[in-house]
Amino acid sequence: MFCSNCGKEISDNAYVCPGCGVKVRRNDPGEGPLGCWLGGVCFLWPIIGLILYLSWKEDKPLKAKSAGKAALWGFVIGVIFAIIYYGVIIASIASYGL
C-alpha cells in the first residue's frame, strides 16, 4: 500500500505514514454507506437510526452519517404525515358537529 500524501510505500497495517505522518485512509468494506435494508430500518424507526448514529460516529463515520440522515428523514416525514392525519380527523369531527 502507498501513502496518498507522499507516495511512500507503507505497511498494510499502518495507521499513519511513517514518512510524512498523515493518517492512512484504508479501503475497509465496513466503512461504506449503509445498505438498503438497514437504511430502511433507520427510516421506519428513527430511534434505531439515532442509536446507530451515536454508536458509529467515531468508528464508522460514513455509516453513521447515512443512519443519521435516514433517521432524520423518517422523523420529518412521520411528523408531516401525523399533522395531515390529525388535520383530517379534526376536520371530520368538526363536520359532524361533535
C-alpha positions in Angstrom: 0.0 0.0 0.0 1.2 3.5 -0.7 0.7 6.8 1.1 -1.8 9.1 -0.7 0.1 12.2 0.5 3.8 11.4 -0.1 3.7 8.2 -2.2 5.9 6.2 0.1 5.2 2.5 0.4 3.8 1.6 3.8 2.6 -1.4 5.7 -0.9 -2.6 5.2 -1.4 -2.5 9.0 -0.1 1.1 9.4 -2.4 3.8 10.8 -0.2 6.7 9.9 2.5 7.1 7.2 6.0 6.8 8.8 7.3 9.2 6.1 5.0 12.2 6.5 2.8 11.3 9.5 -0.5 11.6 7.6 -3.3 9.3 8.7 -3.7 6.4 6.2 -7.1 6.0 4.5 -8.0 2.4 4.2 -10.4 0.7 1.8 -12.2 -1.1 4.5 -15.5 -2.6 3.3 -17.1 -1.8 6.7 -16.6 1.9 6.1 -19.1 2.2 3.2 -22.5 3.7 3.4 -25.5 1.8 4.9 -27.1 -1.0 3.0 -30.6 -0.7 1.7 -32.2 -2.8 4.4 -30.5 -1.1 7.3 -31.3 2.3 5.8 -34.9 1.3 5.5 -35.0 0.2 9.2 -33.5 3.6 10.2 -36.1 5.4 8.1 -39.0 3.5 9.5 -37.8 3.5 13.1 -35.8 6.7 13.6 -34.8 5.9 17.2 -32.8 3.0 15.8 -31.1 5.3 13.3 -30.3 7.7 16.1 -28.8 4.9 18.2 -26.7 3.7 15.3 -25.5 7.2 14.5 -24.4 7.8 18.1 -22.6 4.5 18.3 -20.9 4.6 14.9 -20.0 8.3 14.6 -16.3 7.8 15.7 -15.6 4.4 14.2 -17.7 4.3 11.0 -18.4 7.9 10.1 -19.9 7.1 6.6 -22.4 4.6 8.1 -23.2 6.9 11.0 -24.0 9.8 8.6 -26.2 7.5 6.5 -28.0 6.2 9.6 -28.5 9.8 10.8 -29.9 11.0 7.5 -32.3 8.1 7.2 -33.5 8.7 10.8 -33.9 12.4 10.2 -35.9 11.9 7.0 -38.0 9.2 8.7 -38.8 11.5 11.6 -39.6 14.5 9.4 -41.9 12.6 7.1 -43.6 10.9 10.1 -44.3 14.3 11.6 -45.7 15.6 8.3 -48.0 12.5 8.0 -49.1 12.9 11.6 -50.1 16.6 11.0 -52.0 15.7 7.9 -53.7 12.7 9.6 -54.8 14.7 12.6 -55.9 17.6 10.5 -58.2 15.2 8.5 -59.5 13.7 11.8 -60.3 17.1 13.3 -62.0 18.3 10.1 -64.0 15.1 10.1 -65.1 15.6 13.7 -66.0 19.2 13.0 -68.1 18.3 10.1 -70.2 16.0 12.3 -70.6 18.8 14.9 -69.3 16.8 17.8 
